[in-house]
């Protein structure tokens, strides 16, 4: 017995994982259980040892998965076995003797400032409901650094036009206040008016509704972002998360305090935010070479 269903319930109800994250954990743990039952002939989680986990990780890398992907899968197992040990379902945690594969440092992909400026100044979004929705989705993602799941879960009641703030529910159900600039007040007001005219009988609480008057799917947000970013940039990654990276990188480049960026992003630790200082270092070198009398001496 592997107690995987009780683990999924724990993630959904107590940890309050998003459907997207929960689906990833189901896939990762499901693959592991399939491996140890078919390849290692185990019948219970109590039989799992660190050698089984290492064998599973090695098998994944042999299939071509990157070290980063394998580490993500191992993170799922860490949570799983901690859950089982805490519930008294196993005596020892086999993950204690498992070392994660080493990964190279990966810098976040972001869109250049001039490209983002071109997106909002040169692209014609249209004045109908769909055009205004597309425009607002892009504006909010870039102006606030929200995650895709946080965006589609915004409710009309989460908007404070007077204080110019969004109330955002992030990972683990944690709430944070995210400010927005004055120009967005007018855009939000126009959208809300058109939303009410387009769906006069709607009782849906969600800010963004699709053409059928239902909650906008997360996949639609991905499609919107990729469609419009493709018109201003050639970077391979053109996802909502790239706009989140762009938000944080541009703030960092302009001197924003790292702790402030951490709070705006909803990160639980500063370590997750420090990756955005990479471009600031490059910018400091550029300024030094341009401004210091000896900056360009060889």
C-alpha positions in Angstrom: 0.0 0.0 0.0 1.4 3.4 -0.9 -1.1 5.9 0.7 -0.8 8.1 -2.4 -4.5 9.2 -2.3 -4.2 10.4 1.3 -1.1 12.4 0.3 -2.9 14.1 -2.6 -5.8 15.0 -0.2 -3.2 16.5 2.2 -1.7 18.6 -0.6 -5.1 19.8 -1.8 -6.8 20.5 1.6 -4.0 21.3 4.0 -1.2 22.6 1.8 -3.8 24.1 -0.6 -1.8 23.3 -3.7 -3.0 24.7 -7.0 -4.6 22.2 -9.5 -1.6 22.7 -11.8 0.9 21.8 -9.0 -1.2 19.0 -7.7 -1.4 17.5 -11.2 2.4 17.6 -11.4 2.8 15.9 -8.0 0.3 13.2 -9.1 2.3 12.6 -12.3 5.7 12.5 -10.5 4.6 10.2 -7.6 2.6 8.0 -10.0 5.7 7.4 -12.1 7.7 6.6 -9.1 5.1 4.1 -7.7 4.9 2.5 -11.2 8.7 2.1 -11.3 9.1 0.5 -7.8 6.1 -1.9 -8.3 7.0 -3.0 -11.9 10.8 -2.7 -11.9 11.6 -3.4 -8.2 8.6 -5.6 -7.5 7.7 -3.7 -4.3 4.2 -4.0 -2.9 4.3 -1.4 -0.1 5.8 2.0 0.6 7.4 0.5 3.7 9.7 -1.5 1.5 11.1 1.5 -0.3 14.8 2.2 0.4 17.2 4.9 -0.8 18.6 2.6 -3.4 15.2 2.3 -5.0 14.9 6.1 -5.2 18.4 6.5 -6.6 17.6 3.8 -9.3 14.5 5.7 -10.2 16.4 9.0 -10.6 19.1 7.3 -12.6 16.5 5.7 -14.9 14.9 9.1 -15.6 18.3 10.7 -16.5 19.0 7.8 -18.8 15.7 8.6 -20.5 17.0 12.1 -21.2 15.5 14.1 -18.4 17.6 17.0 -17.2 19.0 17.2 -13.7 16.7 20.1 -13.0 13.6 18.0 -13.9 14.8 15.1 -11.9 15.3 17.4 -8.9 11.8 18.6 -9.2 10.6 15.0 -9.1 12.7 14.3 -6.1 11.2 17.3 -4.4 7.8 15.6 -4.7 9.2 12.5 -3.1 10.7 14.5 -0.2 7.2 15.9 0.5 5.7 12.4 0.2 8.0 10.6 2.6 7.9 13.5 5.1 4.1 13.2 5.0 4.2 9.4 5.6 6.7 9.6 8.4 4.8 12.4 10.1 1.6 10.2 9.9 3.5 7.2 11.4 3.1 5.2 8.2 6.8 4.6 7.7 9.7 4.4 10.3 12.5 5.8 8.2 12.7 8.4 5.4 14.6 6.9 2.5 15.2 10.4 1.1 17.8 11.2 3.8 20.4 9.2 1.8 19.5 10.5 -1.6 21.6 13.2 -3.2 20.2 15.5 -5.8 21.9 15.7 -9.2 23.9 18.8 -9.6 22.5 21.4 -11.9 24.0 24.4 -13.6 22.8 27.9 -12.6 19.9 28.9 -14.9 19.2 32.6 -15.3 15.6 33.6 -15.7 14.4 34.5 -19.3 13.0 38.0 -19.5 11.8 40.5 -22.2 13.8 43.7 -22.7 12.2 46.9 -21.5 12.0 48.4 -25.0 10.2 45.3 -26.2 7.7 45.6 -23.5 7.2 49.3 -24.3 6.6 48.3 -27.9 4.0 45.7 -26.9 1.8 48.3 -25.2 2.5 51.2 -27.5 2.5 49.6 -31.0 0.2 46.6 -30.8 -3.5 47.2 -31.5 -5.6 45.2 -29.1 -9.1 46.2 -30.2 -11.8 47.9 -28.3 -14.3 45.0 -28.0 -14.5 42.7 -24.9 -11.8 40.2 -26.1 -9.4 43.0 -27.2 -9.7 44.7 -23.8 -9.4 41.4 -21.9 -6.2 40.5 -23.8 -4.8 44.0 -23.1 -5.6 43.9 -19.4 -4.2 40.3 -18.9 -0.8 41.4 -20.3 -0.8 44.7 -18.4 -1.5 43.0 -15.0 1.0 40.2 -15.6 3.8 42.7 -16.4 2.8 45.4 -14.0 2.4 43.2 -10.9 4.4 40.0 -11.5 1.5 37.8 -10.7 1.6 34.1 -11.5 -0.8 32.8 -14.1 -2.9 30.9 -11.5 -3.1 34.0 -9.3 -4.4 36.1 -12.3 -7.2 33.7 -13.3 -8.2 33.4 -9.6 -8.7 37.2 -9.2 -12.2 38.2 -8.3 -13.8 41.6 -9.0 -13.9 42.0 -5.2 -10.1 41.7 -5.1 -9.7 45.1 -6.9 -9.5 48.3 -4.9 -9.6 51.1 -7.5 -9.4 53.8 -4.8 -6.2 52.5 -3.2 -4.9 51.1 -6.5 -4.3 47.6 -5.0 -5.0 44.0 -5.9 -5.6 41.4 -3.2 -3.8 38.3 -4.5 -4.1 34.8 -3.2 -0.8 33.1 -3.8 0.7 29.6 -3.1 -0.5 28.0 0.1 -3.5 30.3 0.2 -1.3 33.2 1.4 -2.7 36.6 0.6 -0.7 39.7 -0.3 -1.5 43.2 -1.5 -0.1 44.2 -4.9 -0.2 47.8 -6.0 -0.8 49.0 -9.5 -0.1 52.3 -11.3 -2.7 55.0 -11.8 -3.0 54.4 -15.5 -4.4 50.9 -14.9 -7.3 52.4 -12.9 -8.9 53.7 -16.1 -8.2 50.4 -18.0 -9.8 48.4 -15.2 -12.8 50.7 -15.1 -13.3 50.3 -18.8 -13.0 46.6 -18.7 -15.4 46.2 -15.7 -18.0 48.3 -17.6 -17.7 46.3 -20.7 -17.7 43.0 -18.7 -21.0 44.0 -17.2 -22.4 44.9 -20.6 -21.2 41.7 -22.2 -22.5 39.4 -19.4 -25.4 41.4 -17.8 -26.8 38.4 -16.0 -23.5 36.9 -14.8 -23.0 36.1 -11.1 -19.5 34.8 -11.7 -17.1 36.4 -9.1 -14.0 36.0 -11.4 -12.5 39.1 -12.9 -11.7 37.5 -16.2 -14.4 35.6 -18.1 -14.2 33.7 -21.4 -16.6 34.1 -24.3 -19.1 31.8 -22.6 -19.1 33.9 -19.4 -17.1 31.3 -17.4 -13.8 31.6 -15.5 -11.0 32.2 -18.0 -8.9 29.0 -18.2 -5.2 29.2 -17.4 -4.4 27.8 -20.8 -6.1 30.8 -22.4 -3.7 33.1 -20.5 -0.8 31.2 -21.9 -2.2 31.5 -25.4 -2.8 35.3 -25.0 0.8 35.9 -23.8 2.5 33.8 -26.4 0.4 35.4 -29.2 1.3 39.0 -28.4 4.9 38.4 -27.2 5.6 36.7 -30.5 5.0 40.1 -32.1 7.8 41.9 -30.2 10.4 39.3 -29.3 12.1 36.2 -30.6 13.0 34.6 -27.3 12.0 31.0 -27.2 10.1 31.2 -24.0 7.0 33.4 -24.3 5.0 32.3 -21.3 3.2 34.2 -18.5 6.1 33.3 -16.2 8.5 35.2 -18.5 6.4 38.4 -17.8 6.9 37.7 -14.1 10.6 37.4 -14.7 10.5 40.6 -16.7 8.7 42.4 -13.9 11.2 41.4 -11.3 14.3 42.0 -13.5 13.2 45.4 -14.6 12.5 46.5 -11.0 15.9 45.2 -9.9 17.6 47.0 -12.8 16.1 50.2 -11.7 17.3 49.9 -8.2 14.3 48.4 -6.4 15.0 46.9 -3.0 15.3 43.1 -3.2 13.1 42.6 -0.1 10.3 44.7 -1.7 10.5 42.6 -4.9 10.3 39.5 -2.7 7.0 40.8 -1.2 5.6 41.8 -4.5 6.3 38.4 -6.0 5.0 36.5 -3.0 8.2 34.6 -2.5 8.5 32.8 0.9 12.3 33.4 1.1 14.8 35.9 -0.2 16.9 33.2 -1.9 14.2 32.7 -4.6 14.4 36.4 -5.4 18.1 36.8 -5.5 18.3 35.3 -9.0 17.0 38.6 -10.3 20.1 40.5 -9.3 22.0 38.9 -12.2 21.2 41.5 -14.7 21.7 44.3 -12.2 25.3 43.2 -11.8 25.7 43.4 -15.6 24.2 46.9 -15.5 26.6 48.0 -12.8 29.5 46.8 -14.8 28.2 48.8 -17.8 27.7 51.9 -15.7 31.2 51.5 -14.2 32.9 51.2 -17.6 31.0 54.2 -19.0 31.4 56.5 -15.9 34.7 55.7 -14.2 37.8 57.4 -15.6 39.6 54.1 -15.5 36.6 52.0 -16.4 37.7 51.2 -20.0 41.4 51.0 -19.4 43.0 47.7 -20.6 
